[in-house]
Amino acid sequence: MLIVTSVGPEHDAVVRGLNGDKRFEVLIGGVGPVSAAASTARALAGKSYELVICAGIAGGFAGQAEMGSVIVANEIIAADLGAQTPDGFCSIDELGFGSARIAVDAAKATRVTEALRAAGVATASGPVLTLSTVTGTAETAAELVNRIPSAAAEAMEGFGVATAAKAAGVPVLEIRTVSNMVGPRDRAAWRIKEALEALEAASTVLAEVL
Ligand SMILES: O=C(O)c1cccc(C(=O)CC[C@H]2O[C@@H](n3cnc4c(=O)[nH]cnc43)[C@H](O)[C@@H]2O)c1
């Protein structure tokens, strides 16, 4: 199994949580969907994997995700892939150029969610949005919620990792831990250390359940 993180601290947290389980390889794929897609595609071209997991920290949507909790994606959505129009955002699905949504391996996502909850870890399931730009205003957060009311979290890599996995015919999961709430930018309020600790704990459960 291949786990794709974006930066070193996420990689290190996942590796600590896996406790040396050799069934997993953990990659630093870079920040943003393009780097993540390229890194994942390169890894998948060199070796076959049974599952790809995008893992890292994320912003949580109020009412759907709590700080420090784990989000298991039930769908991966490229939320800024489309066109702005005078009538609002138009996704590539509506434009007729493909789809901004990629399905996860639903059975494995359910198994991981249930195992995390059984281990006492606060866990929610919902769509995880991929954006190239971190949301930093209440207006943008509200616009995203208006378009995708069940959105649980946003991050920057899931759709890139999932696109590469889909092209290689490999199932995908996205697992995130919440370091900040989506909304007005307040970097001082980000709880990265706590989110990385939650990522480590979630990775231990992953190794137990997969
Ligand atoms: O301080 C910033 O604004 C900032 C901009 C880009 C990247 C970061 C990171 O900390 C990189 C790690 C990783 O974090 C994910 N992440 C965490 N919270 C959010 C969010 O609210 N919206 C989108 N992405 C988020 C993302 O996947 C980065 O790769 C900090």
The ligand as an SDF file (V2000), in Angstrom:
LIG
                    3D

 30 33  0  0  0  0  0  0  0  0999 V2000
   -0.0850   28.6880    6.1680 O   0  0  0  0  0  0  0  0  0  0  0  0
   -0.6810   28.4110    5.1300 C   0  0  0  0  0  0  0  0  0  0  0  0
   -1.5650   29.1100    4.6430 O   0  0  0  0  0  0  0  0  0  0  0  0
   -0.3370   27.1690    4.4240 C   0  0  0  0  0  0  0  0  0  0  0  0
   -0.4010   27.1550    3.0560 C   0  0  0  0  0  0  0  0  0  0  0  0
   -0.0630   25.9940    2.3720 C   0  0  0  0  0  0  0  0  0  0  0  0
    0.3030   24.8510    3.0440 C   0  0  0  0  0  0  0  0  0  0  0  0
    0.3260   24.8750    4.4190 C   0  0  0  0  0  0  0  0  0  0  0  0
    0.6930   23.6460    5.1760 C   0  0  0  0  0  0  0  0  0  0  0  0
    0.6990   23.6310    6.3690 O   0  0  0  0  0  0  0  0  0  0  0  0
    1.0800   22.4270    4.3750 C   0  0  0  0  0  0  0  0  0  0  0  0
    0.5090   21.1570    4.8730 C   0  0  0  0  0  0  0  0  0  0  0  0
   -0.8510   20.6920    4.2390 C   0  0  0  0  0  0  0  0  0  0  0  0
   -1.8610   21.1560    5.0130 O   0  0  0  0  0  0  0  0  0  0  0  0
   -3.0770   20.8910    4.3750 C   0  0  0  0  0  0  0  0  0  0  0  0
   -4.0260   21.8570    4.9280 N   0  0  0  0  0  0  0  0  0  0  0  0
   -4.1460   22.1060    6.2500 C   0  0  0  0  0  0  0  0  0  0  0  0
   -5.1440   22.9590    6.4880 N   0  0  0  0  0  0  0  0  0  0  0  0
   -5.6680   23.2890    5.2980 C   0  0  0  0  0  0  0  0  0  0  0  0
   -6.7540   24.1340    4.9260 C   0  0  0  0  0  0  0  0  0  0  0  0
   -7.4330   24.7730    5.7370 O   0  0  0  0  0  0  0  0  0  0  0  0
   -7.0100   24.2400    3.5930 N   0  0  0  0  0  0  0  0  0  0  0  0
   -6.2980   23.5490    2.6850 C   0  0  0  0  0  0  0  0  0  0  0  0
   -5.2660   22.7350    2.9970 N   0  0  0  0  0  0  0  0  0  0  0  0
   -4.9630   22.5900    4.2970 C   0  0  0  0  0  0  0  0  0  0  0  0
   -2.7690   20.9570    2.8890 C   0  0  0  0  0  0  0  0  0  0  0  0
   -3.1450   19.7530    2.2920 O   0  0  0  0  0  0  0  0  0  0  0  0
   -1.2310   21.1580    2.8730 C   0  0  0  0  0  0  0  0  0  0  0  0
   -0.6000   20.3690    1.9330 O   0  0  0  0  0  0  0  0  0  0  0  0
    0.0270   26.0450    5.1160 C   0  0  0  0  0  0  0  0  0  0  0  0
  1  2  2  0
  2  3  1  0
  2  4  1  0
  4  5  1  0
  4 30  2  0
  5  6  2  0
  6  7  1  0
  7  8  2  0
  8  9  1  0
  8 30  1  0
  9 10  2  0
  9 11  1  0
 11 12  1  0
 12 13  1  0
 13 14  1  0
 13 28  1  0
 14 15  1  0
 15 16  1  0
 15 26  1  0
 16 17  1  0
 16 25  1  0
 17 18  2  0
 18 19  1  0
 19 20  1  0
 19 25  2  0
 20 21  2  0
 20 22  1  0
 22 23  1  0
 23 24  2  0
 24 25  1  0
 26 27  1  0
 26 28  1  0
 28 29  1  0
M  END
$$$$
